Amino acid sequence: MQNKFSGDPYAPAEDTYFLEDNLVNEKGKNALDIGTGSGYLTRTLSRNFLQVIATDIDFGSLVNQNKKIKNCICCDAADALNCKFDLIVCNMPYLQSDEISDRRVDGGKEGVEVPLKIIKSAVKCINDSGKMLFVTSSLANYEKLIEESKKFGLDLKIISRKKLFFEELIIVEAKLK
Ligand SMILES: C[S@@+](CC[C@H](N)C(=O)[O-])C[C@H]1O[C@@H](n2cnc3c(N)ncnc32)[C@H](O)[C@@H]1O
């Protein structure tokens, strides 16, 4: 997989704000924001969680954040972490793409390839009583993403949908079986 992107972080957009609407009432000890980008969701999580860790695979995004966040790790999904979280969130890169040219948005084949890697990596970090919330879209094969993720030992359900002009945003909740 190539990565030609290392530059400005993803600017908060409809999908960012929709995920924020769905996590803003969550509370707990610790949370993980995978693919933090600008850090927008990490800052929202910091209001209700004692400790928030953020990761992003794109170093350029992290160094160019206009508001620096604490506890930021440059790594693939949760690969560098060996701890559990009450809540894990990810606004996935979900656009269908033949190659990964822009890590901010390219999800690989069917818009599922990168999200599946991220979910697989995150599973080991979900508390027994915790959960993961992630964004996907009607532009991706989200049904396949949900079906394939069950193989990681997760129960998944769609908890919210939002129709936009050109796509429908989908929030999925995943818990350990
Ligand atoms: C759609 S953007 C979301 C950014 C921010 N969380 C938001 O909601 O505005 C996806 C982010 O995931 C990051 N990303 C892509 N693949 C990743 C991976 N395998 N591990 C960690 N971060 C990744 C991208 O660099 C980008 O910052």
The ligand as an ORCA input file, in Angstrom:
! r2SCAN-3c Opt
* xyz 0 1
  C     -11.472     11.149      7.597
  S     -10.017     11.643      8.429
  C     -10.664     12.031     10.040
  C      -9.851     13.038     10.818
  C     -10.472     13.484     12.145
  N     -10.593     12.373     13.062
  C     -11.838     14.084     11.912
  O     -12.836     13.413     12.195
  O     -11.904     15.229     11.426
  C      -9.156     10.088      8.676
  C      -7.869     10.195      9.474
  O      -7.346      8.876      9.669
  C      -5.957      8.860      9.447
  N      -5.600      7.478      9.080
  C      -5.775      6.846      7.904
  N      -5.361      5.571      7.976
  C      -4.911      5.388      9.250
  C      -4.346      4.287      9.949
  N      -4.161      3.102      9.351
  N      -3.978      4.455     11.238
  C      -4.138      5.664     11.858
  N      -4.680      6.746     11.244
  C      -5.057      6.609      9.961
  C      -5.744      9.893      8.368
  O      -4.423     10.374      8.332
  C      -6.759     10.960      8.798
  O      -6.192     11.866      9.707
*
